[in-house]
Amino acid sequence: MQIVVFDSRHHPMPGVVIIITYSGAEEHFYTGLKPELGYGYADYIMQSGVTYSLRVGQSGIPVPNLTALSCPDTNGQTYMGGLKLTFQQQ
């Protein structure tokens, strides 16, 4: 899962906490830890068959029911896809 967070002027925001919950667990990670990908960027490795809820910032509204989808390749095989979520302050 890739997450990008912008302020109201569309500037990337480093240091924003991302809170992800799944199966009774909770993890916190932050934007800006990979500046070569952007100061507002964060990523998380999803597991197949797990449903996640994600919140940006301590008071953000949760985005529920996030899952990694299976995607077919040109040979008929499947691989685990990902999600890219972009958030912007109003």
Backbone atoms as SQL, in Angstrom:
CREATE TABLE atoms (id INTEGER PRIMARY KEY, chain TEXT, resi INTEGER, resn TEXT, atom TEXT, x REAL, y REAL, z REAL);
INSERT INTO atoms VALUES
  (1, 'A', 1, 'MET', 'N', 0.848, -1.156, 0.000),
  (2, 'A', 1, 'MET', 'CA', 0.000, 0.000, 0.000),
  (3, 'A', 1, 'MET', 'C', 0.902, 1.230, 0.000),
  (4, 'A', 2, 'GLN', 'N', 0.616, 2.152, -0.889),
  (5, 'A', 2, 'GLN', 'CA', 1.342, 3.410, -0.935),
  (6, 'A', 2, 'GLN', 'C', 0.390, 4.519, -0.499),
  (7, 'A', 3, 'ILE', 'N', 0.877, 5.402, 0.351),
  (8, 'A', 3, 'ILE', 'CA', 0.086, 6.515, 0.858),
  (9, 'A', 3, 'ILE', 'C', 0.847, 7.800, 0.581),
  (10, 'A', 4, 'VAL', 'N', 0.145, 8.808, 0.088),
  (11, 'A', 4, 'VAL', 'CA', 0.737, 10.123, -0.137),
  (12, 'A', 4, 'VAL', 'C', -0.164, 11.148, 0.535),
  (13, 'A', 5, 'VAL', 'N', 0.446, 12.075, 1.303),
  (14, 'A', 5, 'VAL', 'CA', -0.317, 13.080, 2.048),
  (15, 'A', 5, 'VAL', 'C', 0.177, 14.465, 1.645),
  (16, 'A', 6, 'PHE', 'N', -0.789, 15.328, 1.271),
  (17, 'A', 6, 'PHE', 'CA', -0.499, 16.710, 0.875),
  (18, 'A', 6, 'PHE', 'C', -1.226, 17.678, 1.799),
  (19, 'A', 7, 'ASP', 'N', -0.658, 18.884, 1.932),
  (20, 'A', 7, 'ASP', 'CA', -1.369, 19.937, 2.653),
  (21, 'A', 7, 'ASP', 'C', -2.366, 20.594, 1.698),
  (22, 'A', 8, 'SER', 'N', -3.028, 21.642, 2.161),
  (23, 'A', 8, 'SER', 'CA', -4.079, 22.291, 1.360),
  (24, 'A', 8, 'SER', 'C', -3.534, 22.994, 0.111),
  (25, 'A', 9, 'ARG', 'N', -2.233, 23.248, 0.076),
  (26, 'A', 9, 'ARG', 'CA', -1.625, 23.877, -1.107),
  (27, 'A', 9, 'ARG', 'C', -0.922, 22.858, -2.000),
  (28, 'A', 10, 'HIS', 'N', -1.200, 21.582, -1.753),
  (29, 'A', 10, 'HIS', 'CA', -0.659, 20.449, -2.507),
  (30, 'A', 10, 'HIS', 'C', 0.853, 20.274, -2.321),
  (31, 'A', 11, 'HIS', 'N', 1.343, 20.648, -1.145),
  (32, 'A', 11, 'HIS', 'CA', 2.732, 20.380, -0.782),
  (33, 'A', 11, 'HIS', 'C', 2.783, 19.076, 0.012),
  (34, 'A', 12, 'PRO', 'N', 3.757, 18.195, -0.251),
  (35, 'A', 12, 'PRO', 'CA', 3.867, 16.955, 0.502),
  (36, 'A', 12, 'PRO', 'C', 4.128, 17.215, 1.984),
  (37, 'A', 13, 'MET', 'N', 3.534, 16.391, 2.836),
  (38, 'A', 13, 'MET', 'CA', 3.628, 16.585, 4.283),
  (39, 'A', 13, 'MET', 'C', 4.425, 15.462, 4.947),
  (40, 'A', 14, 'PRO', 'N', 5.668, 15.731, 5.372),
  (41, 'A', 14, 'PRO', 'CA', 6.432, 14.722, 6.116),
  (42, 'A', 14, 'PRO', 'C', 5.984, 14.664, 7.573),
  (43, 'A', 15, 'GLY', 'N', 6.235, 13.534, 8.215),
  (44, 'A', 15, 'GLY', 'CA', 5.986, 13.394, 9.643),
  (45, 'A', 15, 'GLY', 'C', 4.540, 13.164, 10.036),
  (46, 'A', 16, 'VAL', 'N', 3.678, 12.863, 9.064),
  (47, 'A', 16, 'VAL', 'CA', 2.272, 12.598, 9.376),
  (48, 'A', 16, 'VAL', 'C', 2.136, 11.131, 9.767),
  (49, 'A', 17, 'VAL', 'N', 1.495, 10.868, 10.905),
  (50, 'A', 17, 'VAL', 'CA', 1.309, 9.495, 11.361),
  (51, 'A', 17, 'VAL', 'C', 0.206, 8.827, 10.542),
  (52, 'A', 18, 'ILE', 'N', 0.473, 7.603, 10.135),
  (53, 'A', 18, 'ILE', 'CA', -0.506, 6.746, 9.473),
  (54, 'A', 18, 'ILE', 'C', -0.781, 5.605, 10.451),
  (55, 'A', 19, 'ILE', 'N', -2.044, 5.391, 10.758),
  (56, 'A', 19, 'ILE', 'CA', -2.429, 4.347, 11.716),
  (57, 'A', 19, 'ILE', 'C', -3.202, 3.283, 10.950),
  (58, 'A', 20, 'ILE', 'N', -2.704, 2.066, 10.997),
  (59, 'A', 20, 'ILE', 'CA', -3.343, 0.964, 10.291),
  (60, 'A', 20, 'ILE', 'C', -3.742, -0.096, 11.308),
  (61, 'A', 21, 'THR', 'N', -4.971, -0.585, 11.203),
  (62, 'A', 21, 'THR', 'CA', -5.451, -1.618, 12.104),
  (63, 'A', 21, 'THR', 'C', -5.921, -2.820, 11.285),
  (64, 'A', 22, 'TYR', 'N', -5.774, -3.996, 11.883),
  (65, 'A', 22, 'TYR', 'CA', -6.184, -5.252, 11.249),
  (66, 'A', 22, 'TYR', 'C', -6.195, -6.346, 12.301),
  (67, 'A', 23, 'SER', 'N', -7.147, -7.225, 12.240),
  (68, 'A', 23, 'SER', 'CA', -7.224, -8.405, 13.103),
  (69, 'A', 23, 'SER', 'C', -6.888, -8.103, 14.567),
  (70, 'A', 24, 'GLY', 'N', -7.383, -6.997, 15.094),
  (71, 'A', 24, 'GLY', 'CA', -7.133, -6.648, 16.489),
  (72, 'A', 24, 'GLY', 'C', -5.779, -6.016, 16.758),
  (73, 'A', 25, 'ALA', 'N', -4.957, -5.821, 15.728),
  (74, 'A', 25, 'ALA', 'CA', -3.627, -5.203, 15.893),
  (75, 'A', 25, 'ALA', 'C', -3.656, -3.770, 15.355),
  (76, 'A', 26, 'GLU', 'N', -2.687, -2.974, 15.799),
  (77, 'A', 26, 'GLU', 'CA', -2.558, -1.593, 15.334),
  (78, 'A', 26, 'GLU', 'C', -1.088, -1.282, 15.124),
  (79, 'A', 27, 'GLU', 'N', -0.771, -0.636, 14.010),
  (80, 'A', 27, 'GLU', 'CA', 0.598, -0.203, 13.725),
  (81, 'A', 27, 'GLU', 'C', 0.580, 1.263, 13.321),
  (82, 'A', 28, 'HIS', 'N', 1.677, 1.958, 13.669),
  (83, 'A', 28, 'HIS', 'CA', 1.844, 3.362, 13.311),
  (84, 'A', 28, 'HIS', 'C', 3.099, 3.490, 12.448),
  (85, 'A', 29, 'PHE', 'N', 3.020, 4.276, 11.392),
  (86, 'A', 29, 'PHE', 'CA', 4.191, 4.608, 10.595),
  (87, 'A', 29, 'PHE', 'C', 3.999, 6.024, 10.078),
  (88, 'A', 30, 'TYR', 'N', 5.035, 6.593, 9.456),
  (89, 'A', 30, 'TYR', 'CA', 5.040, 8.029, 9.158),
  (90, 'A', 30, 'TYR', 'C', 5.410, 8.315, 7.712),
  (91, 'A', 31, 'THR', 'N', 4.872, 9.427, 7.220),
  (92, 'A', 31, 'THR', 'CA', 5.269, 9.910, 5.901),
  (93, 'A', 31, 'THR', 'C', 6.656, 10.535, 5.998),
  (94, 'A', 32, 'GLY', 'N', 7.358, 10.583, 4.874),
  (95, 'A', 32, 'GLY', 'CA', 8.637, 11.271, 4.794),
  (96, 'A', 32, 'GLY', 'C', 9.853, 10.437, 5.109),
  (97, 'A', 33, 'LEU', 'N', 9.683, 9.147, 5.402),
  (98, 'A', 33, 'LEU', 'CA', 10.840, 8.317, 5.746),
  (99, 'A', 33, 'LEU', 'C', 11.600, 7.831, 4.508),
  (100, 'A', 34, 'LYS', 'N', 11.019, 8.036, 3.341),
  (101, 'A', 34, 'LYS', 'CA', 11.680, 7.710, 2.073),
  (102, 'A', 34, 'LYS', 'C', 11.643, 8.967, 1.195),
  (103, 'A', 35, 'PRO', 'N', 12.456, 9.973, 1.536),
  (104, 'A', 35, 'PRO', 'CA', 12.376, 11.258, 0.824),
  (105, 'A', 35, 'PRO', 'C', 12.631, 11.138, -0.673),
  (106, 'A', 36, 'GLU', 'N', 13.345, 10.097, -1.086),
  (107, 'A', 36, 'GLU', 'CA', 13.573, 9.923, -2.516),
  (108, 'A', 36, 'GLU', 'C', 12.271, 9.615, -3.267),
  (109, 'A', 37, 'LEU', 'N', 11.228, 9.197, -2.536),
  (110, 'A', 37, 'LEU', 'CA', 9.918, 8.937, -3.131),
  (111, 'A', 37, 'LEU', 'C', 8.928, 10.055, -2.844),
  (112, 'A', 38, 'GLY', 'N', 9.348, 11.044, -2.063),
  (113, 'A', 38, 'GLY', 'CA', 8.510, 12.193, -1.749),
  (114, 'A', 38, 'GLY', 'C', 8.361, 12.354, -0.245),
  (115, 'A', 39, 'TYR', 'N', 8.340, 13.602, 0.210),
  (116, 'A', 39, 'TYR', 'CA', 8.252, 13.873, 1.645),
  (117, 'A', 39, 'TYR', 'C', 6.902, 13.496, 2.237),
  (118, 'A', 40, 'GLY', 'N', 5.882, 13.417, 1.413),
  (119, 'A', 40, 'GLY', 'CA', 4.556, 13.028, 1.893),
  (120, 'A', 40, 'GLY', 'C', 4.259, 11.560, 1.682),
  (121, 'A', 41, 'TYR', 'N', 5.264, 10.770, 1.328),
  (122, 'A', 41, 'TYR', 'CA', 5.078, 9.362, 0.961),
  (123, 'A', 41, 'TYR', 'C', 5.311, 8.426, 2.139),
  (124, 'A', 42, 'ALA', 'N', 4.501, 7.374, 2.201),
  (125, 'A', 42, 'ALA', 'CA', 4.696, 6.267, 3.142),
  (126, 'A', 42, 'ALA', 'C', 4.219, 4.997, 2.456),
  (127, 'A', 43, 'ASP', 'N', 4.740, 3.856, 2.877),
  (128, 'A', 43, 'ASP', 'CA', 4.236, 2.597, 2.326),
  (129, 'A', 43, 'ASP', 'C', 4.142, 1.533, 3.399),
  (130, 'A', 44, 'TYR', 'N', 3.378, 0.506, 3.080),
  (131, 'A', 44, 'TYR', 'CA', 3.108, -0.570, 4.022),
  (132, 'A', 44, 'TYR', 'C', 2.911, -1.852, 3.226),
  (133, 'A', 45, 'ILE', 'N', 3.499, -2.952, 3.662),
  (134, 'A', 45, 'ILE', 'CA', 3.357, -4.228, 2.967),
  (135, 'A', 45, 'ILE', 'C', 2.112, -4.936, 3.503),
  (136, 'A', 46, 'MET', 'N', 1.147, -5.110, 2.620),
  (137, 'A', 46, 'MET', 'CA', -0.109, -5.778, 2.973),
  (138, 'A', 46, 'MET', 'C', 0.060, -7.294, 2.841),
  (139, 'A', 47, 'GLN', 'N', -0.716, -8.018, 3.609),
  (140, 'A', 47, 'GLN', 'CA', -0.734, -9.478, 3.552),
  (141, 'A', 47, 'GLN', 'C', -2.012, -9.929, 2.846),
  (142, 'A', 48, 'SER', 'N', -1.905, -10.963, 2.057),
  (143, 'A', 48, 'SER', 'CA', -3.052, -11.527, 1.356),
  (144, 'A', 48, 'SER', 'C', -4.090, -12.034, 2.357),
  (145, 'A', 49, 'GLY', 'N', -5.355, -11.758, 2.075),
  (146, 'A', 49, 'GLY', 'CA', -6.436, -12.257, 2.924),
  (147, 'A', 49, 'GLY', 'C', -6.700, -11.457, 4.176),
  (148, 'A', 50, 'VAL', 'N', -5.990, -10.351, 4.368),
  (149, 'A', 50, 'VAL', 'CA', -6.166, -9.512, 5.559),
  (150, 'A', 50, 'VAL', 'C', -6.914, -8.244, 5.157),
  (151, 'A', 51, 'THR', 'N', -7.883, -7.846, 5.969),
  (152, 'A', 51, 'THR', 'CA', -8.625, -6.611, 5.740),
  (153, 'A', 51, 'THR', 'C', -8.118, -5.548, 6.712),
  (154, 'A', 52, 'TYR', 'N', -7.791, -4.388, 6.174),
  (155, 'A', 52, 'TYR', 'CA', -7.184, -3.300, 6.944),
  (156, 'A', 52, 'TYR', 'C', -8.125, -2.106, 7.034),
  (157, 'A', 53, 'SER', 'N', -7.898, -1.287, 8.047),
  (158, 'A', 53, 'SER', 'CA', -8.503, 0.033, 8.170),
  (159, 'A', 53, 'SER', 'C', -7.350, 1.007, 8.362),
  (160, 'A', 54, 'LEU', 'N', -7.407, 2.140, 7.682),
  (161, 'A', 54, 'LEU', 'CA', -6.308, 3.098, 7.715),
  (162, 'A', 54, 'LEU', 'C', -6.829, 4.463, 8.122),
  (163, 'A', 55, 'ARG', 'N', -6.034, 5.167, 8.920),
  (164, 'A', 55, 'ARG', 'CA', -6.381, 6.520, 9.359),
  (165, 'A', 55, 'ARG', 'C', -5.149, 7.397, 9.214),
  (166, 'A', 56, 'VAL', 'N', -5.328, 8.591, 8.677),
  (167, 'A', 56, 'VAL', 'CA', -4.239, 9.555, 8.531),
  (168, 'A', 56, 'VAL', 'C', -4.346, 10.557, 9.662),
  (169, 'A', 57, 'GLY', 'N', -3.315, 10.620, 10.506),
  (170, 'A', 57, 'GLY', 'CA', -3.332, 11.519, 11.653),
  (171, 'A', 57, 'GLY', 'C', -4.152, 10.938, 12.796),
  (172, 'A', 58, 'GLN', 'N', -3.984, 11.497, 13.979),
  (173, 'A', 58, 'GLN', 'CA', -4.664, 10.989, 15.172),
  (174, 'A', 58, 'GLN', 'C', -6.178, 11.147, 15.102),
  (175, 'A', 59, 'SER', 'N', -6.648, 12.199, 14.432),
  (176, 'A', 59, 'SER', 'CA', -8.096, 12.458, 14.410),
  (177, 'A', 59, 'SER', 'C', -8.712, 12.204, 13.035),
  (178, 'A', 60, 'GLY', 'N', -7.978, 11.564, 12.139),
  (179, 'A', 60, 'GLY', 'CA', -8.496, 11.308, 10.802),
  (180, 'A', 60, 'GLY', 'C', -9.649, 10.318, 10.801),
  (181, 'A', 61, 'ILE', 'N', -10.445, 10.370, 9.751),
  (182, 'A', 61, 'ILE', 'CA', -11.565, 9.452, 9.575),
  (183, 'A', 61, 'ILE', 'C', -11.019, 8.145, 9.009),
  (184, 'A', 62, 'PRO', 'N', -11.359, 7.010, 9.608),
  (185, 'A', 62, 'PRO', 'CA', -10.847, 5.730, 9.116),
  (186, 'A', 62, 'PRO', 'C', -11.354, 5.399, 7.714),
  (187, 'A', 63, 'VAL', 'N', -10.480, 4.801, 6.923),
  (188, 'A', 63, 'VAL', 'CA', -10.838, 4.248, 5.621),
  (189, 'A', 63, 'VAL', 'C', -10.868, 2.732, 5.830),
  (190, 'A', 64, 'PRO', 'N', -12.064, 2.134, 5.868),
  (191, 'A', 64, 'PRO', 'CA', -12.167, 0.707, 6.210),
  (192, 'A', 64, 'PRO', 'C', -12.093, -0.206, 4.982),
  (193, 'A', 65, 'ASN', 'N', -12.010, -1.500, 5.259),
  (194, 'A', 65, 'ASN', 'CA', -12.146, -2.562, 4.256),
  (195, 'A', 65, 'ASN', 'C', -11.130, -2.489, 3.120),
  (196, 'A', 66, 'LEU', 'N', -9.878, -2.242, 3.460),
  (197, 'A', 66, 'LEU', 'CA', -8.815, -2.229, 2.460),
  (198, 'A', 66, 'LEU', 'C', -8.180, -3.610, 2.384),
  (199, 'A', 67, 'THR', 'N', -8.091, -4.162, 1.186),
  (200, 'A', 67, 'THR', 'CA', -7.476, -5.475, 0.996),
  (201, 'A', 67, 'THR', 'C', -6.600, -5.442, -0.244),
  (202, 'A', 68, 'ALA', 'N', -5.614, -6.320, -0.268),
  (203, 'A', 68, 'ALA', 'CA', -4.771, -6.490, -1.454),
  (204, 'A', 68, 'ALA', 'C', -5.503, -7.434, -2.400),
  (205, 'A', 69, 'LEU', 'N', -5.681, -7.003, -3.620),
  (206, 'A', 69, 'LEU', 'CA', -6.411, -7.796, -4.603),
  (207, 'A', 69, 'LEU', 'C', -5.467, -8.698, -5.381),
  (208, 'A', 70, 'SER', 'N', -5.993, -9.813, -5.847),
  (209, 'A', 70, 'SER', 'CA', -5.233, -10.679, -6.746),
  (210, 'A', 70, 'SER', 'C', -5.421, -10.169, -8.167),
  (211, 'A', 71, 'CYS', 'N', -4.317, -10.009, -8.875),
  (212, 'A', 71, 'CYS', 'CA', -4.348, -9.495, -10.244),
  (213, 'A', 71, 'CYS', 'C', -3.810, -10.544, -11.211),
  (214, 'A', 72, 'PRO', 'N', -4.439, -10.713, -12.372),
  (215, 'A', 72, 'PRO', 'CA', -3.928, -11.680, -13.344),
  (216, 'A', 72, 'PRO', 'C', -2.843, -11.063, -14.218),
  (217, 'A', 73, 'ASP', 'N', -1.822, -11.862, -14.558),
  (218, 'A', 73, 'ASP', 'CA', -0.839, -11.385, -15.525),
  (219, 'A', 73, 'ASP', 'C', -1.205, -11.943, -16.902),
  (220, 'A', 74, 'THR', 'N', -0.401, -11.662, -17.905),
  (221, 'A', 74, 'THR', 'CA', -0.713, -12.067, -19.279),
  (222, 'A', 74, 'THR', 'C', -0.629, -13.574, -19.486),
  (223, 'A', 75, 'ASN', 'N', -0.001, -14.301, -18.561),
  (224, 'A', 75, 'ASN', 'CA', 0.113, -15.756, -18.665),
  (225, 'A', 75, 'ASN', 'C', -0.972, -16.485, -17.877),
  (226, 'A', 76, 'GLY', 'N', -1.921, -15.738, -17.307),
  (227, 'A', 76, 'GLY', 'CA', -2.980, -16.362, -16.534),
  (228, 'A', 76, 'GLY', 'C', -2.625, -16.620, -15.082),
  (229, 'A', 77, 'GLN', 'N', -1.415, -16.280, -14.678),
  (230, 'A', 77, 'GLN', 'CA', -1.005, -16.406, -13.278),
  (231, 'A', 77, 'GLN', 'C', -1.532, -15.198, -12.507),
  (232, 'A', 78, 'THR', 'N', -1.602, -15.305, -11.203),
  (233, 'A', 78, 'THR', 'CA', -2.040, -14.164, -10.400),
  (234, 'A', 78, 'THR', 'C', -0.910, -13.695, -9.490),
  (235, 'A', 79, 'TYR', 'N', -0.956, -12.440, -9.162),
  (236, 'A', 79, 'TYR', 'CA', -0.007, -11.840, -8.225),
  (237, 'A', 79, 'TYR', 'C', -0.781, -10.871, -7.343),
  (238, 'A', 80, 'MET', 'N', -0.237, -10.594, -6.179),
  (239, 'A', 80, 'MET', 'CA', -0.894, -9.689, -5.246),
  (240, 'A', 80, 'MET', 'C', -0.672, -8.250, -5.683),
  (241, 'A', 81, 'GLY', 'N', -1.762, -7.535, -5.888),
  (242, 'A', 81, 'GLY', 'CA', -1.697, -6.129, -6.270),
  (243, 'A', 81, 'GLY', 'C', -1.585, -5.243, -5.037),
  (244, 'A', 82, 'GLY', 'N', -1.587, -3.959, -5.269),
  (245, 'A', 82, 'GLY', 'CA', -1.469, -3.004, -4.178),
  (246, 'A', 82, 'GLY', 'C', -2.468, -1.877, -4.328),
  (247, 'A', 83, 'LEU', 'N', -2.429, -0.966, -3.395),
  (248, 'A', 83, 'LEU', 'CA', -3.295, 0.204, -3.395),
  (249, 'A', 83, 'LEU', 'C', -2.441, 1.453, -3.276),
  (250, 'A', 84, 'LYS', 'N', -2.887, 2.525, -3.912),
  (251, 'A', 84, 'LYS', 'CA', -2.261, 3.834, -3.715),
  (252, 'A', 84, 'LYS', 'C', -3.353, 4.788, -3.261),
  (253, 'A', 85, 'LEU', 'N', -3.170, 5.337, -2.067),
  (254, 'A', 85, 'LEU', 'CA', -4.145, 6.254, -1.479),
  (255, 'A', 85, 'LEU', 'C', -3.510, 7.641, -1.348),
  (256, 'A', 86, 'THR', 'N', -4.225, 8.643, -1.812),
  (257, 'A', 86, 'THR', 'CA', -3.739, 10.021, -1.739),
  (258, 'A', 86, 'THR', 'C', -4.705, 10.822, -0.869),
  (259, 'A', 87, 'PHE', 'N', -4.152, 11.562, 0.081),
  (260, 'A', 87, 'PHE', 'CA', -4.941, 12.392, 0.990),
  (261, 'A', 87, 'PHE', 'C', -4.460, 13.831, 0.883),
  (262, 'A', 88, 'GLN', 'N', -5.411, 14.776, 0.970),
  (263, 'A', 88, 'GLN', 'CA', -5.062, 16.195, 0.939),
  (264, 'A', 88, 'GLN', 'C', -5.907, 16.936, 1.953),
  (265, 'A', 89, 'GLN', 'N', -5.242, 17.816, 2.729),
  (266, 'A', 89, 'GLN', 'CA', -5.971, 18.658, 3.679),
  (267, 'A', 89, 'GLN', 'C', -6.872, 19.609, 2.909),
  (268, 'A', 90, 'GLN', 'N', -7.976, 19.982, 3.537),
  (269, 'A', 90, 'GLN', 'CA', -8.881, 20.954, 2.905),
  (270, 'A', 90, 'GLN', 'C', -8.574, 22.336, 3.362);
